[in-house]
Amino acid sequence: MTGRRRAALLATATVGALAMLSGCSPDSVVEGSSISVELAAPFTSLNDATGYGNTATNTAVAYATGADFTFYDNTASLVRDESFGRIEVVADEPFAMRYTVAEGVTWSDGVPVDAADLLLSWAASSGALNTPGLSDDDVVDDATGAYRDDAASDVVFFDGALNSGLQHVSQTPQIGSDGRSITLVYDQYFADWELAFSMGLPAHVVAESALTLESGADDSAADSKQRMIDAIVDRTADLAPISRMWSTGFTAEELRAHPDRLVTSGPYTLNEPQDGEPVRLTVNERYSGEHRPRYERIDIHTGGNPLESVQRLANGDVDVITPQPSGELQGVLNDTDGVRIAGGYDAVYEHLDLRFANSRNQAIENPLVRQALLTVLPRQQIVDELVATGADADATAPRDSFVLMPGSAGYQHAVDSNGSAGFADPDVKAATRLLAEAGVTAPEVCVLFDPANPRRVQEFQLIRDAAAPAGFVVSDCSDPNWLEMLGDPGAYDAALFAWRSTNSGVTGLSSRLHSTEGATNFSFYASAPVDGLLGELAISRDSAEQEDLLAAIDEQLWADGYGAPLYQYPQLVAHDESVDGIVPSPMPPGVFWNVWEWQPAGN
């Protein structure tokens, strides 16, 4: 498994609720208005469902230029956008859902969004059509997002979100008689059914770019869509070039070479990306949904040093920045005139994982040793010294759940019963007793982390110093290639890194906790009770029952000495006072979730 795919899979689960929001009127665009936003990373791909394209900046661009059936608001609640289309449960046994695009919805080139586009999205993220036995390592180049030179031309490999839930829809979806809908039939009930499917790339553009079609034909888009449908339904030879184009044809480099692929369905369109220049979004005049934007143009810049970002904001070079929070940065922003600050949680949390097998020094595999180490972890000190920013008072407390985000439904219920209170404060005497009971003297625990991340270096030092009085020898296993080393047998005893939530689902936990199915179970954790609870969670239809199951999983993880959640990342967005409507969400795409509500102050 490559680092890019590992990064894409590092996700936790929280529980979301449903809400409905109203959109804005179609005449709300302010003529001549523009806004500049600075994000941490450069834009590299319009297809953020691929391993290469799965970055925060790419997701923000794809979101602003794409329409979909659902999105997250600033409370991490899932919202349906019925101006784009409807989701309906049409059968309970077998469990089936119908997705229908609303009448009149088109791509930015005027071609209707329809069943061909929906069918392509299923093919790309179900894995049902991929050549068996292949992984992204075999096919896609990590550095460029292109197919490897040695990848066979007849390989079918969609580098999509293959663990999103559509892997449980093994049957080819049925196209509705209206031509705008498909029906997904699940192999078994899937608790996160509402999160499994999302829109993506235009089928006619993918097909036209991948296949040799008659040029100049009036019905070329229709022909392309039909070729796409035939390829998926009949498994024709067209699948190989289609999958290649879907996976690799929408990187920034490819878009510069082929600007005809810049076709989108959302409030904004993407201008041809220029190397070294800001990414420019402009209003999509053919967009007919409720999310009609106010700003006519958005320029997205790539940031760097947070303090330099604040200076650019103060100088008026950018209007919105999203720097990594720190106490120093908070103080500078507080003293900067004309700036507004929005804080809260990000859907990322820091944690320490302990290995249950295949460790470097073996001592950590003893459950008493794991409990002893957790007993001396200075979690509150880590938060106080490294995290607390003043942007959000709740960010001054450690996170106490492995499976739920602070503030989410069920979080306090889990914390009240999961046993985390026993690890609130370091207790050297208790740790010493546990080590004596284990019959272990001076156990060595080598910690893997990113040596280039100052905060991780400080976390390691605080843990090392706090554990030493109990007899632990905490050593440094840091490595610049730490991401590639996650899961490597014998490489380390514990790991410091972060999990990122990409949705509010409950089934994603299996990826890192299940003893046999966990693609990111880097700790080799194996628990029959947790496996059973995960199985129940996957088919649970009741939110209250899901909360109880999550709390039970949490309790077992603490009891087993799985590791320790350290803190939820604080989120910091600063913007010029000339901008209204900036209210960041903890879920991707973060500050961009309500991009259509951004507007000049007083508008």
N, C-alpha and C positions, 0 to 999 in steps of 0.2 A: 504494500500500500504506500502510495507516494505522500509526500508532505502536503501537497495541495489538497489531496483527497482527505487526508487526516484532518487538515484544518477545516474542511467542509463538514466533516462529521462530528467535530467537537461541539456538541449541542446538548443542552439539558432540557427538561420539560417543566412547564408551569401549566396551570389550568386557566383557561380563558373563559369569558362569558360572551354572550351575543349582545350587540347594541346596534342601533341604526342612527345614522347621521344624515342630515339633509345636505344637498350640494348647493351650488351657487348658480345664478342665472347665466344664460349663455352670452349676455352682453356685458359681462363684468370685467373684461380685459381693459386695463388702463393703457390707452394709446401712448406709445413711446416709453413705457416704463421698463426698467431693468433692475436686476439684483445680482450681486456677485457673492458666491458662497465658496468658502475654502474647506476642503476635505483633506484628510491625512494622506491618502494614496492616490496615484494617478488613475485615470480611466484606461482600462485595457481591453474591455469586451462588452458588447451589448447583450451577450447571452450569459447572464449570471447564474444560470442553472448548470453550467459546466464546471468541472473542477478548476480549470484555469481562470474562469470568469467569476468565480464565487468570492468576490471581495465587497467590502462595504460601499466603496465608491461606485463600482459597477452596478450593485443592487440599487443604489440611489438613482442612477441614470435610467436603469431599466424600469424602475417604478414610475418615475416622472413621465416617461415616454410610453408606458404600457397601461392598458386597462385590464381589469381582472374581476373575478367574481367576489373576492373578499380582500380585506386589508385590515391592518391593526391600527387602532387609535392610540392616543397618548396614555391610556390606562392599560395598554396591552390587551384590550378587549377586541375580539374579532367582529368585524363589521361587514355586512353584505352590501355590495353595490349592484342593486337590481336595475340600475340604468344601463349596466353592461350586460347582465344576464341573470338567469334564475338557476338555483340549485334545488332539486327535489328528490326526496327519497321515494322511489316508486315501488319498492318491494322489500320485505323483511327477510324472506327466505326463498332463494338466496338473496343476500343484501344487495340492492341495486340503487343507483343514483342516476338522475338525468341532469345534464348541464345543457342549458339552452341560451344561446346568444340573443340578446334583444334585437328586434327588428330595426334596421337602419344603421346598425353599428358597422363602421368601415375602418379599414386601414387608412393611413395618411395618403395613400395613392388612389383612394376611392374604391378599392376592391373590397367587397363585403367580408367581414369576419364571419366564418361559418364552420360547419362540421369538419371540413378538411383541416382547419387550423387546430381544432380540438383534438382530432385524431392524431395529428403530429405530436401534440403535447403528451398524449398518452404514450405513444411509441418512444418518445425521447426519454421518459422518466420511469417507464415500467420495466425496461430491460428484457421485455418479452421477445423482441426481435433480434437482440444482439447475438452475434456468433458465440456459442457456448464456450466457456472456459477462458474467456478473455477478461483482463482487468485493464484499468486505465494505464498501468505501468507498461502493458504490452503495446498500447496503441498511440497514446497521446504524449507529446513532449511537454514536460513540466514548464520549461522556460518560455515557450512560445505559444502554447495552446494548439499547435499544429499536430497533424498525424506524424508519427515517427517515420523516418525514411524507409525502415524495414517493415512497415505495416503493409500487409497484402492488400491489393486493390479491391479484392472481393470481400474484405472484412466488413461486417455490419456491426458498428459500435457507436451507439448514441451515448455520449459522455454526459448523461443527464443526472438528475437527482434520484439515483436508483434506490434510495432507502426512504423515499418520501411517503410511501404507502401504496403507490401504484404497482409495486411488485406483487401485490395481492390481487391485482386484476389481470389474470393471465389470459382470459378470453379477449379477443379483439372486440372493442366496443361496437355497438350497433348504431348506425347513423339514422336519425329520425327522418320521417317523411317531409318535415319542414326544411331539411337541409341545413338547419342551424343548431342541431342538437346531437349529442351522443349519449348513450346509456352505458355506464360502467357497472359490471356485475362482479362483485367481490367473491373471492374463493371462500371466504368466511367473513363474519362481521368484523369490522375494523373500527376501533373506538375513535380514531382521528380522521374519519372519513371526510370531514369538512375541510381538512387541511391538506389532503393528499394531492389534489389536482390544482394546477394553476396554468394560466395562459402563458404563451411564449412567443416564438417567432412566427412570421407569416408563412404559411405553407406554400403559397404561390411563389414567393421570393426564393425560398429554399429550393423548391423544385426547379424554377427557371435557372437558378445559378448552378444547380448540380447536374441538370440533364440537358441534352441537346434538343431544343425545341424549334419549331418553325418560327423564324423571326418575322415580325410584321403582321402576324395573324391577329385579327380583332379580338378573338376569344382566347388569347394566349394564357391569360390568368386562369380562365376556366379549364383550359387544357392542362395547365400545370397542376391545378388542384386535383383533377381527375387522375393524372399520373401518380400523384402522391397517394391518393386513396387506393388506387389499384396496387401500388407497391406494398402498402401496409396490409391490405386485406388479402391479397394473393401471394404475398412474399416474393415479389418479382426481383429481378436483378437490379432494378432501380434503387433498391434499399441501400446498397453499399454506398453509392455516391451521395444519396440523400443524407445518410447518417454522417458521412464525412463532412458535408457542407454544414449541417446543423451543428456539429461539434466544433468545427474549426473556422467557419466562414464569416464569423461576425466579430473577430478581434479588431482592435483599433487599426492595426496594420492592414487587415483585409478590407475594412470599411474605407480607408483612405484610397485603396486601389480600386474599390468597387462601390462608389457612393450610391449606386442604384439599389443597394441592399438596405439603405437607411429608410426603412418603412416601419412605422410604429402605429399603435392604436390608442395611446393615452392622450392626456391634456397637452403634452409637448412633443415636438419632434426633435431629433438629434441632427444638428448640422454636421457636415463632413468634418471629422476630427483632424486637427492639424498638429503635427508633431511639435511639442514644446509650447503650444498655445492652450488657453483655457478651453474646456469643453463648452460648447454653446447649445442651449436648448431654446427653441422658439415655439410659439403657440401653434398647435395643430388645428388649422382652420376647419378640418373635417371631423373633429372630435364632437360627438353629440351627447355625451353623458352628463351627469350632474356635477362632475368635478371640473367645471370650466374655470381656468385660472384667472388671476388678476394681473400678474406680471406678464408682460409681453415677451420678455427675454430673461434667461438665467445663464450666467457664466459661472462655471465650476473650475476653481483653481486648485492646485495641489499645494498643501501647506508643508511646514517643516518644523522648525523650533517654535514651541508654543508662545514664548515671549515675543518672538518676531511676528507671530500671527496677531497678537494683541496690538503690536505697533502698527501693522497694516490696517487693522480695524480702526484704530485711533486716527490714522492718516486718511481714512476714507478710501483706501485702495480696495477693500472688500467690505461687504455689509454683514456677513454672517461667518463665524468661525466655530469650529468644533474641536478645540484642543483637549489633550489629555489633562484632566484636572490635577491640581496640586495646590497646597496652601499658598505658595509663593504666587502662583498665577492668579489665584482668587484675590489676593491682596492687590495685585496690579490692576485687575479689572475693576475692583471696587473704587480705585482711585482714578479711573479713566472716565472723563466726561463724555456724555452722549451715548453711553453704552447700557444696554439692558442685558441681564443675565438670567438664563433659565437653567435650573438644575434638576436633579432626579437620579433615578437608577438607569444604568445601561443593562442590557440583557446578557451580561458577561460576569462570571464570578471566578475569583481566584481560589485555588484549593491545593492541598497537599495530598497526593495519593501514595499509599503504601502497598508494597507488593506482597502477594500471598504465595507466590511461587516464582521460580526462575530469577531470584534476586541475586545481587552481586555478593553479599556477605552472609546470606541465609538467616541471620539473627532476626530480621524483621518479619520473617515468616512465622515466628512464634506469636500467638495471639496475645500473650501477656506482655511481650516486648512492644507490640503495636500499641496496646492500651497504655503502657508506661510512657511511650513517646507522646501520645496524644494528651496525656495528663500534664505534661510540662509545656505544651505549645503556647506561646505568648500571643494568642489571637488578638486580644484587645490592644496589646502594645503595638502589634503590627498595624492595626487600623489607626491608632492614635498617631503614630509617628510617620506613617507612609501614605495614608489614604484620606483622613479627615480633611475636608477642604473648606467647610463652612457654607458650601453651596446648598447642602441638604443635610439637615440635622440627623436624618435616619442613616446617613452614610457613615456615622461615627460608631456604629455597632457592628460586630462581626455577623456574618451570615450564619445561621444555625441549622440550615436544612441542606441536604445533598440534592434534593429533588424539586424544591419549590423556591421561587424567587420571593424575597421580602415584598410584602404588600399584595401578593397574589392571593386568590381564594385558596384557603386551606393551609396557608403558611403558618399562621399562629397555632392552628389546630395541631399541625405536625410538631412544631417546636415544643408545645406544651407536654407532649408525650414521648418524644423521641430519645430522651436521655442526654441531649446536648448540654443541659444545664450542668451536668457533672464535669464538663470540660471548659467551663466558663473562665476559670482562673488557674494558672499554673500551680501545681502541688508537687514539689520536689520529694517530700516525704512519701507521698502515695506512690510516686513513680519508683522510688527506691525500693519500696516494699514489693511492688510488682516484679521488678527485676530479680529481687532475691527469691521470690516465689518461683520465677522461671528458671532460677539457677544460672543466670547469665551475668557475666561481669564485663563491663566496658564494651557493650555491643556497638559495632560500627554501623552507621547508617549513611550511605553515600547518596547525596541528593542531586538529581538531574534538574538543571534549569538553564535558562538563557543567560550567558555571562554578559551579553551586550545590553541587557535590560537592568538599569540601575535599581529599580524597585525590587526585582527578583533577587539581585545580589544582596540587598539589605534584608529582605525576608530571610534568606538563607542564613545570614549572619545572626539575626535575632533568634532564629530557631536553634542554631548551633550553640549560642551562648546560654540560652535558657535550658537546654538539655544537658549541658556539661555537668552541672552540680549533681544531677541524678546518676551520672556515670556514663552517659552516652558519648560516643565519639562520632559526631556528625561531620562528615567529610564532603568535599566538593567534587561532584561528578559533572559539573557544568560543561557544556559543549556548544559551540556555535551551531552545530547541526542537531540540536536537541530534539527538534520536531521529528526528524528522521529516526531518532533513536527510541522514541516512545514505543514501548512494547518489545524492544529487543531483549531477549533472554540474557541474563548475566550482566547487563549494562549498568544497572543502578538498583538502589533499594527503595527510593522514594522519588517523587517527581513534583516539582512546583510548576504549574501552568494554569491556564484558564479554560473553562468551558463557555461556549457561546450558545445562547438560545436563539434559534431562528424561527421558532413558532411556539404556540402554547400547547402543543400536543403532549400526550402522556405516554405514547408508545415508543418514543425515541430513546427512553431510558434503557431499553433492551440492548441497544447498540454498545453501551459501555458497562452494563451490569450482568447480562445473561452469561451463564457459564459456558455455553456452547455456541450461541448465536451473536455474541458481542463483538462486532467488528472493531470497536475501539475499547475493548476490555484490556487495557494495557497493564493492569495490575494482576491479571490472571485470577481475578476474584471468582469464586465458585460457591454458591449458596443455594441449596435446594429450596429453602423457604422463599428466597427472593425470586428464584426462577418461577416458582408457583404463583407468587403475587404478580409478577410481570405478565404471566399468562392470563390471569384473571383481569388485569388492567386492560389488556389488548382487546378484550371482548366486552368490557363493561359499558353499559348504556346509560348509567346514572351518574351525574356529577358528584353527588354526595358519596356514593360508593367509591368513586375514583379518589376522592379526597381521603377516605379511610384507608384505601389500599396504598396510596402514596405515603401516608403517615406510617403505616406498618413497614413499608420498605425502608423508610428513613430510620425508623427505630432499629431495624435489623442491621443496617449499615453502621450505625454508631456502635451497636453491641459487638459487631465483628471487627471493629477497628479498621474500617475501610480506609480511613484517612480523616481529613478535616476540611470542611468549607471554611475559608478565611474571611472573605468579604465580597460583597457585590460591588462591581465597579460603579463609581459615581459617574454621572453624565454631566457634561458642561457645554452649554451653547451660549455664545455671546453674540449680540447683534446690535447694529446701529439703531438708535431710537427712531430713525426714519422708517423703520420696517415694523409692520404689525403682523400678528398671526403665527409667530414662531412659538410652537409648543411641542418640544421633542417627545418622541415615544421611545420606550426602552427596547422595543422590537425593531428589527430591520423594516424600513430603511431609516430609522432614527428620526432626525429632524425633518426629513423629506416626507413623512407620512401624510401631512396635510398641505403639500406644496401648492395646491390649488387655492388655499385660503391665505397664503402670504399676500400682502398688499402694502402699498405705500401708506404710511401713517396718515390718518385723517381721510382716507379714501372713502 
